[in-house]
Amino acid sequence: MTDTELFKKLTSGNKKAFDQLFLRYYKNMCRFSLTFVHDTNDSEEVVQKFFVRLWENRKKLEDPEDIKAFLFKSVYYESMKLIRQKNTRKKYLSEYLANFKLTQEEPEDYSTITPYLNKAIQKLPERCRQIFILNKLEGLTQKEIAEYLGISIKTVENQVAIAISKLREEVKPFLHLIPATLLFIIL
């Protein structure tokens, strides 16, 4: 089946056509994105986001003249978007760190806060807690955790994100007690 035929079927909601287009271009699009983002995980995330967006917006799409060019151009824009986001985060992080000074209001002894954090961490689901502890408290990289536990890096990323989200909710009532430095490191 040609790209044009697959694209027309995709826009009408044909899941198999979407899957075929995905399988046909996924690896090449990841390699293409990698030339810009310079990280395999990021390039895979870019392409996956693009395909999710493609499926979600399938009914609004018009048939492009050149399907392959449309796909790669879209991945290029998605890659640039990720680069801009990362640069913005880096900029604000470096500004924060450059301007950060410990105030006398922040305790140097975190013993009053530790029980709240420990309790919140203990409430996490077992696997989620294990991954969070390995990453944030023991300092292992997501790749090291994935290899150690025999799971994908994406699973590790997702579990860390879930843990952070749940911890934020749990410690919300105690935020006034937790210094920004500790929140920044843990959450």
C-alpha positions in Angstrom: 0.0 0.0 0.0 1.4 3.5 -0.9 1.9 6.2 1.7 -0.9 8.2 0.1 -3.3 5.3 0.5 -2.2 4.7 4.1 -2.6 8.4 5.0 -6.1 8.6 3.5 -7.1 5.6 5.5 -5.4 7.0 8.6 -7.4 10.3 8.3 -10.6 8.3 8.2 -9.7 6.5 11.4 -8.2 3.3 10.2 -5.9 2.1 13.0 -4.1 -0.5 10.9 -3.1 2.1 8.4 -1.8 4.2 11.2 0.2 1.2 12.5 1.6 0.5 9.1 2.7 4.1 8.7 4.3 4.1 12.1 6.2 0.8 11.5 7.3 2.1 8.0 8.8 5.3 9.3 9.5 5.1 13.0 13.2 4.0 13.0 14.1 6.5 10.2 12.3 9.3 11.9 14.0 8.5 15.2 17.4 8.6 13.5 16.4 11.9 11.8 15.3 13.4 15.1 18.5 12.2 16.8 20.6 14.4 14.5 19.0 17.4 16.2 18.3 16.3 19.8 21.4 14.2 20.3 19.8 11.8 22.7 18.2 8.4 21.7 15.5 8.6 24.3 14.6 12.2 23.4 14.5 11.3 19.7 12.1 8.4 20.4 10.0 10.6 22.6 9.8 13.2 19.8 8.6 10.7 17.2 6.2 9.0 19.6 4.7 12.4 20.5 4.4 13.2 16.8 2.5 10.0 16.1 0.2 10.5 19.0 -0.6 14.0 17.8 -1.0 12.7 14.3 -3.6 10.2 15.5 -5.4 12.7 17.7 -5.7 15.2 14.9 -6.3 12.7 12.0 -9.7 14.1 11.2 -8.4 17.7 10.8 -5.6 16.7 8.5 -5.5 17.5 4.8 -3.7 15.1 2.5 -0.1 16.5 1.9 1.4 16.2 -1.5 4.4 14.3 -0.2 3.6 12.2 2.8 7.2 11.4 3.7 8.2 15.0 3.5 5.3 15.9 5.7 6.2 13.3 8.3 9.9 14.3 8.5 9.1 18.0 8.5 6.7 17.4 11.4 9.4 15.5 13.3 11.8 18.3 12.7 9.4 20.8 14.2 8.7 18.5 17.2 12.5 18.2 17.7 13.0 21.9 17.6 10.2 22.3 20.1 11.9 19.9 22.5 15.2 21.7 22.1 13.5 25.0 22.9 11.9 23.5 26.0 15.2 22.1 27.3 17.0 25.3 26.7 14.3 27.2 28.6 14.6 24.8 31.5 18.4 25.1 31.5 18.2 28.9 31.4 15.8 29.1 34.4 17.7 26.5 36.3 21.0 28.3 35.8 19.4 31.6 36.8 17.9 30.0 39.9 21.2 28.4 40.9 23.1 31.7 40.2 20.7 33.7 42.3 20.1 31.1 45.0 21.3 31.9 48.5 20.5 30.0 51.7 18.4 32.2 53.9 18.4 32.0 57.7 14.7 31.0 57.4 15.7 27.7 55.9 16.9 25.1 58.4 20.2 23.5 57.9 18.9 20.5 59.8 16.2 18.7 57.8 15.3 16.4 60.6 11.9 18.1 61.2 11.0 17.6 57.5 12.4 14.1 56.9 9.5 12.3 58.6 7.0 13.9 56.2 9.0 13.0 53.2 9.7 9.5 54.4 6.0 8.9 55.1 5.1 10.2 51.6 7.7 8.0 50.0 6.4 4.9 51.9 2.9 5.5 50.5 4.1 5.1 47.0 3.4 1.8 45.2 6.3 -0.7 45.8 7.8 -0.6 42.3 7.3 3.1 42.0 9.0 3.6 45.4 11.9 1.4 44.5 12.6 3.2 41.2 12.2 6.7 42.9 14.7 5.7 45.7 17.2 4.3 43.2 17.0 7.4 41.1 16.6 10.3 43.5 18.1 9.1 46.7 20.8 6.6 45.5 21.7 8.7 42.4 21.4 6.0 39.8 20.7 7.1 36.3 17.4 6.0 34.6 19.5 3.9 32.2 21.2 2.1 35.1 17.9 1.5 36.9 16.4 0.1 33.7 19.3 -2.3 33.2 19.3 -3.3 36.9 15.6 -4.0 37.0 15.3 -5.4 33.5 12.7 -2.8 32.4 12.6 -0.1 29.7 14.0 3.4 30.3 10.6 4.8 29.4 9.1 2.7 32.3 11.6 4.2 34.7 10.9 7.7 33.4 7.2 7.2 33.9 7.5 5.7 37.4 9.8 8.6 38.5 7.2 11.1 37.1 4.4 9.3 38.9 6.4 9.3 42.2 7.1 13.0 42.0 3.5 13.8 41.2 2.3 11.7 44.2 4.9 13.1 46.5 4.0 16.7 45.6 0.4 16.0 46.5 1.4 14.3 49.8 3.7 17.0 51.0 1.5 19.9 49.9 0.3 20.6 53.5 3.9 20.8 54.7 5.4 22.9 51.9 6.0 25.8 54.3 8.3 23.6 56.3 10.3 22.2 53.4 13.1 24.5 52.0 13.2 25.1 48.3 16.6 23.5 48.1 15.3 20.2 49.3 12.2 20.3 47.0 14.4 21.2 44.1 16.7 18.2 44.7 14.0 15.6 45.5 11.0 16.8 43.5 
